[in-house]
Amino acid sequence: MSDKFRDLPITVSHFAANFMTAVAELYFNDQHGALVAPPERLLDVIANWISENPNLCYACYEPIALPQGAIAMPVVTSISGLLRWTILAPLVTDKVTYKKLHLYLIQSIINNKGSNQSAAIDAQHMQIVINSLLLHASRSVPASNDDPAFQTCIERLSQAVHTAINSQAIYGNIPQLLCSLQTLPHNEFLSTVIKMHKIKI
């Protein structure tokens, strides 16, 4: 990829943030009857963008000048979509970049705790991830409880939900989300996260 593309977060951060939001919806979404990973070069660039610009996912909140009569659309960050990539990736690939990207996203959420734009994750978007995991579990042989890759997915989801709730980065029906998490195959970390946040709510 060209240097100009790599430098987009510096030159046009708002565009780069919205580009990530759009492209995140193209992969790991079960639309093709199977989980499809993004091209490796695209994954690497996005991971590098966020590692070098920790607040990039929130750049879509930056004010922009709209043409007269234009209607501003609701702001949607790339965080939910990219978390879906990192959570579901172990079912498809063991590429270490997903682990790094997951860490960058978690750190980005923590860094923006208390900001005016901190609530960046819709609980319904996390439900999409849960549905994908439940679908995989229903097809899985051997059982998902014995599948290390599946357990990694559960642990990444648990970490994301825990961080999002603690950082007040998630909005929507959180009690319903916690109930949905209980339908997943057993995982000790997940059980701890559910119990902790049910007590708080």
C-alpha positions in Angstrom: 0.0 0.0 0.0 1.2 3.5 -0.7 2.6 5.9 1.8 -0.3 8.2 1.3 -2.7 5.5 2.3 -0.7 4.7 5.4 -0.6 8.4 6.3 -4.4 8.9 6.1 -4.8 9.1 9.9 -2.4 12.0 10.0 -3.7 13.9 6.9 -7.5 13.2 7.2 -8.2 11.5 10.5 -12.0 11.9 10.2 -12.0 10.0 6.8 -9.7 7.3 8.1 -12.0 6.7 11.1 -15.1 6.4 8.9 -13.2 4.2 6.5 -12.4 1.8 9.3 -16.1 1.8 10.4 -17.2 1.0 6.8 -14.6 -1.7 6.1 -15.1 -3.4 9.5 -18.6 -4.3 8.4 -17.3 -6.3 5.4 -15.6 -9.1 7.3 -16.3 -11.6 10.1 -20.1 -11.0 9.8 -21.5 -14.4 8.7 -23.1 -12.8 5.7 -21.5 -15.3 3.3 -22.5 -18.3 5.5 -18.9 -18.4 6.8 -16.6 -16.1 8.6 -14.4 -14.3 6.1 -11.2 -12.5 7.3 -10.0 -9.2 5.8 -6.9 -9.2 3.5 -3.8 -9.4 5.6 -2.4 -6.1 4.2 -5.6 -4.3 5.2 -5.5 -5.8 8.7 -1.9 -4.8 9.1 -2.5 -1.2 8.1 -5.5 -0.8 10.4 -3.6 -2.3 13.3 -0.7 0.1 12.6 -3.1 3.1 12.3 -4.6 2.4 15.7 -1.2 1.6 17.4 0.2 4.9 16.2 -3.0 6.9 16.7 -4.7 5.5 19.8 -7.7 7.9 19.5 -8.2 7.3 15.8 -11.4 5.3 16.3 -12.9 8.4 18.0 -11.9 10.8 15.3 -15.3 10.4 13.7 -16.7 12.6 16.4 -14.6 15.5 15.1 -16.9 18.3 13.9 -17.0 18.8 10.1 -18.5 21.5 7.9 -21.6 20.1 6.1 -23.2 21.6 3.0 -26.2 23.8 3.6 -29.3 21.6 4.1 -27.3 18.5 4.8 -28.5 16.3 7.6 -25.9 15.0 10.0 -25.9 11.2 10.4 -25.5 9.5 13.8 -21.9 8.8 14.7 -20.8 5.2 14.6 -17.2 4.3 15.5 -15.2 1.4 14.2 -14.7 -0.1 17.6 -17.5 -2.6 17.6 -16.8 -3.9 14.1 -13.0 -4.2 14.8 -13.7 -5.9 18.1 -15.8 -8.4 16.2 -12.7 -9.1 14.0 -10.4 -9.7 17.0 -13.0 -11.8 19.0 -13.9 -14.1 16.1 -10.5 -14.3 14.4 -9.3 -17.4 16.4 -12.1 -19.4 14.7 -10.4 -18.7 11.3 -6.8 -17.8 11.8 -4.0 -17.7 14.4 -2.4 -14.5 13.0 -0.9 -12.6 15.9 -2.0 -9.2 14.5 -5.5 -9.8 15.7 -4.2 -10.2 19.3 -2.3 -6.9 18.9 -5.3 -5.1 17.4 -7.4 -6.4 20.3 -5.0 -4.9 22.8 -4.9 -1.6 20.9 -8.7 -1.4 20.9 -9.0 -2.2 24.6 -6.4 0.5 25.4 -8.2 3.0 23.2 -11.4 2.4 25.1 -9.6 2.9 28.4 -7.9 6.0 27.3 -11.2 7.7 26.4 -13.0 6.9 29.7 -14.7 10.0 30.9 -14.6 11.8 27.6 -17.6 13.3 25.9 -17.4 10.6 23.2 -16.7 7.6 25.5 -19.9 5.7 24.8 -18.8 4.3 21.5 -20.1 0.7 21.6 -23.7 -0.3 21.0 -24.7 -3.3 23.1 -26.6 -4.7 20.1 -23.3 -4.9 18.2 -21.9 -7.1 20.8 -25.0 -9.3 20.5 -24.0 -9.9 16.9 -20.7 -11.4 18.1 -22.5 -13.5 20.6 -24.8 -14.8 17.9 -21.9 -15.8 15.7 -20.3 -17.7 18.6 -23.5 -19.5 19.4 -23.8 -20.5 15.8 -20.3 -21.8 15.8 -20.9 -23.7 19.0 -24.0 -25.4 17.6 -21.9 -26.7 14.6 -18.8 -27.5 16.6 -17.4 -31.0 16.9 -15.8 -31.5 19.4 -17.7 -29.4 21.9 -16.7 -25.8 22.1 -15.8 -26.2 25.8 -12.8 -28.3 24.6 -11.8 -26.0 21.7 -8.9 -23.7 22.7 -9.6 -21.3 19.8 -13.3 -21.0 20.8 -12.3 -20.4 24.5 -9.9 -17.6 23.3 -12.9 -16.0 21.5 -14.9 -16.1 24.7 -12.1 -14.6 26.7 -11.6 -11.7 24.3 -15.3 -11.0 24.3 -15.3 -11.1 28.1 -12.4 -8.7 28.2 -14.1 -6.3 25.7 -17.4 -6.3 27.6 -15.7 -5.8 31.0 -13.6 -3.0 29.7 -16.5 -1.3 27.9 -18.7 -1.4 31.0 -16.0 -0.2 33.3 -15.1 2.6 31.0 -18.7 3.6 30.4 -18.0 3.0 26.7 -21.1 0.9 26.0 -24.7 2.0 25.6 -28.0 0.2 25.1 -29.6 -2.6 27.1 -26.6 -3.9 29.1 -28.7 -6.2 31.4 -29.9 -8.0 28.2 -26.4 -8.2 27.0 -25.3 -9.9 30.2 -28.2 -12.4 29.9 -27.1 -13.2 26.4 -23.6 -13.8 27.5 -24.9 -16.5 29.9 -26.1 -18.5 26.9 -22.6 -19.1 25.7 -20.6 -22.2 26.6 -19.0 -22.1 30.0 -15.9 -20.1 30.6 -14.5 -19.1 34.0 -13.5 -15.6 33.0 -16.8 -15.0 31.3 -18.7 -16.2 34.4 -16.7 -13.8 36.6 -17.4 -10.9 34.3 -21.1 -11.6 34.2 -21.3 -12.0 38.0 -19.3 -8.8 38.6 -21.4 -6.6 36.4 -24.8 -8.1 37.3 -24.0 -7.1 40.9 -23.2 -3.5 39.8 -26.4 -3.2 37.7 
